[in-house]
Amino acid sequence: MARQKRKLKYLDSDLINLQDKIHFDIKDELFAEKHFRYYIMCNTSKSSSIKTPRKYFYHKFKKEYFIEKNNQGFKYYSLNPKISKSCILDNRIKHESLIFSIINAIFIDRKSEKITESLLIAIGLVIDILEVKSISLNNINDFKTEHQLIVYDELYKDAKYPNQDKRDITRFFSELSLLINDFILVIPKKYGKLNSKGKLKELSSSVMYQLDYFALEELKFIKVKAEQYISFIEEKKALLSVKNLLTTLLHSKKQNIYSKFLINKLLLDYNIDASVIFKLHPNKKELKIQEILKTLSIGGIVLSNNEQLAVIWTKELFPNYPKNIQLSESYSCITDSLGGRKFIKEQFGFSVEEIDRYLYPSRETIYPLYLFLMIRTGLNNETLLDWKVEKKESKYKLKSDDLGIMSLIESKKKRSNSIITCVIKNDSDEMKFVNFYINWAKDIFESSKNKHLFQYFNRTSSKESKIESLNTRILGYIKESPRSFFKKYEIYNEKNERIDFIDHRLIRKSHNFQEYLKGKQEFERQLSKKHIDSRTTKNHYENNSIEWSESKKCKIAKSQNFLVSMFKGNIIRKNHPLTKLFNGSMANCKNNKKPTFSNAPNLKENEYCIDWTKCLTSCEQASVIPKIHGPVIYAWIDFMEKQKDEFINEEHWGKEYLHDYKAATDTLKYFNEDEKRFCEKEKYKHFEFVKMILKRTVKIGKLKSA
């Protein structure tokens, strides 16, 4: 279907009114009017992570806007934003009229942030390349078809341009082809498909096995540590008892920030002023210690440095941690937040960042669950991230239909606007770790505005709640994290190269091959992937699969070896499963170009022997497999015996059948008793076959004329 041109129907006088409706920020008044025409409004979704729907293409105004937003308290707006490639006006002021002409024509409606940025970058690149070639344009209508070839030649001549630049420029030229009547979209064959990213290859089975194994191991480790931290916090009150606090304080050699925290805790919770201990003379201090210890019916323990105390004091000093890192008012008189974090590190040997990992779910600790579920379920990123939780009887659980032994989880696939159902056994590892995570993240679900499963705390987030949802952008941050799953576990590909990250889209393709190895039929695999047409499964998951192709080649090779062995008579017939799968004629032929039976035909170069009735009659090329050919031989013998009644006498019958009959009965001597019983039982299936073949007495030439 031909692409239709869009008409440039508006005049400059109409432009402001049109732009006023589409690209004027009516929600944020800050510099909305002053910066008007120097930003483009983008479409945003609820899950979008961009700070503002404005996409500035003039850095001077962008910086002014960011600084003022920061001054208003929105600290995630940098005071010194980087100059992005989409800020195309700054270094191209002399091309201002051309830039506005292009923008006004292309952006007659709002586009996504990604497409908007892509087009802006392309505009800047095209202008730069044409300027190098001394080509000057005044407005969008000056673009000609040949300008594409000039730009593409430069793109592919200079290695500094990445593939993304080429795709951006192709998108830009595609837009021009819809706007300019005499502009024809041309992509020369020598450049290939600029917008093609190539077929995705699946992960090998060995990589999939490693990912699955280590993801499960990491989940087990996280579960143990997280449950340990939960128990630490539950024991907080018992551990920070008056006896333990006093005992620890009395055994401290000098007053420091830790002793101040202990004194403060005793005063706040137990109304005991223990500061007097450090005001006494050393000799009197010892007496005071003995006096206090006598008042304790049971001696307390010294709170020595360990991981449990590091966790407990983190929660004591920062009660709203990780939602915010403000120090408790009870301890703010002693130190500030930074001093509190420094105290945890110096006193107990654990930094707040180390404690973060198991005190609450983070993006590094949620990733193994995401990876594990992708591998085990075969769902794609979009549908898996749509899993939700719900609250029932004051307890959070996975939103699903619980059928007793299994649960049905529904998620939405937005691209096709369809509902995808996943079935998980309730006693499986998948459900076990999902339930663990939900219990671990219950504070997140209580505070969050949405109920998606894959949410976590990010202490450094600019959001007030510090709660974020996992998405494909976040996966890139996980890759760079020093606590990355791939940095902890050594995973190697088939070339013995260590993997530092994966393309998660490949897991679904690999999962399809794993189902094939498990014996699932094509229809089952199609249903599993929720594909409407089996061709989708084949085209995207099988035809371009390297491992799938290798598996098919291996199967073909094995089949060929089996058939060759079968024709040679080398098949071991005892307990061979494949001998039960075929119902052939009376023998296989080792070489149907060289028959040796009496009166065998003289074959021409393009002829082959197909006279199966003579295979057993003195032909050296015959190879009999009892459980394949035996039932036919038995049926053949029965048929020949019944033919005696059709002849005038036995002598006439003998002329027709005696040699064949003797050859067939002699063959049975080599069958064992089990094979004979099998053939006798199965021979009835071939009665009609042997009669039908024998009645084919007309020549092939006559059959053709008929």
NORKA-V740762 format. One record per backbone hydrogen bond with DSSP energy under -1.0 kcal/mol. NH is the residue of the N-H (numbers start at 0). CO is the residue of the C=O. If there is no record, write none. Layout:
nh/co
NH/CO
NH/CO
This chain:
nh/co
5/177
8/6
13/10
17/13
18/14
19/15
20/16
21/17
22/18
31/28
34/30
37/34
39/54
41/52
42/110
47/44
54/39
56/37
61/57
62/58
63/59
64/60
65/61
66/62
67/63
68/64
69/65
70/66
71/67
72/69
73/68
74/72
76/73
86/83
87/85
88/56
91/88
94/91
95/92
98/94
99/95
100/96
101/97
102/98
103/99
104/100
105/101
106/102
107/105
115/111
116/112
117/113
118/114
119/115
120/116
121/117
122/118
123/119
124/120
125/121
126/122
127/123
128/124
129/125
130/126
131/127
132/128
133/130
134/129
141/138
142/139
146/143
147/144
149/145
150/146
151/147
152/148
153/149
154/150
155/151
156/152
157/153
160/157
165/161
166/162
167/163
168/164
169/165
170/166
171/167
172/168
173/169
174/170
175/171
176/172
178/175
179/175
182/179
190/187
191/188
193/191
195/192
207/203
208/204
209/205
210/206
211/207
212/208
213/209
214/210
215/211
216/212
217/213
218/214
219/215
220/216
221/217
222/218
223/219
224/220
225/221
226/222
227/223
228/224
229/225
230/226
231/227
232/228
233/229
234/230
235/232
238/234
239/235
244/240
245/241
246/242
247/243
248/244
249/245
250/246
251/248
259/255
260/256
261/257
262/258
263/259
264/260
265/261
266/262
267/263
268/264
269/265
271/265
273/271
276/273
277/274
278/275
284/280
285/281
286/282
287/283
288/284
289/285
290/286
291/287
292/288
293/289
303/301
309/305
310/306
311/307
312/308
313/309
314/310
315/311
316/312
317/313
320/317
322/319
323/319
327/316
330/327
331/327
333/330
334/330
339/335
340/336
341/337
342/338
343/339
344/340
345/341
346/342
347/343
348/344
354/350
355/351
357/354
358/354
359/355
365/361
366/362
369/365
370/366
371/367
372/368
373/369
374/370
375/371
376/372
377/373
383/379
384/380
386/383
388/450
389/396
391/394
396/389
398/387
400/407
402/405
404/402
406/423
407/400
408/421
410/419
412/417
417/412
419/410
421/408
423/406
425/404
427/424
431/427
432/428
433/429
434/430
435/431
436/432
437/433
438/434
439/435
440/436
444/440
445/441
446/442
447/443
452/386
454/452
455/467
456/360
457/465
460/457
467/455
469/453
474/470
477/473
478/474
479/475
483/480
487/483
488/484
492/496
495/492
498/490
505/502
509/505
510/506
511/507
512/508
513/509
514/510
515/511
516/512
517/513
518/515
519/514
524/520
525/521
526/522
527/523
528/524
529/526
530/525
535/532
537/533
538/534
539/535
540/536
541/537
542/537
544/541
548/544
549/545
550/546
551/547
552/548
553/549
554/550
555/551
556/552
557/553
558/554
559/555
560/556
561/557
562/558
563/559
564/560
565/561
566/562
567/563
569/564
575/572
578/575
579/576
580/577
587/622
589/620
593/590
599/596
606/603
608/591
611/609
613/610
614/611
617/615
621/618
622/587
627/624
628/624
629/625
632/628
633/629
634/630
635/631
636/632
637/633
638/634
639/635
640/636
641/637
642/638
643/640
644/641
645/642
652/648
653/649
654/650
655/651
656/652
657/653
660/656
661/657
662/658
663/659
664/660
665/661
666/662
667/663
668/665
669/666
670/667
675/671
676/672
677/673
678/674
679/675
680/676
681/677
682/678
684/681
685/682
686/683
689/685
690/686
691/687
692/688
693/689
694/690
695/692
696/694
702/698
703/699
704/700
705/701
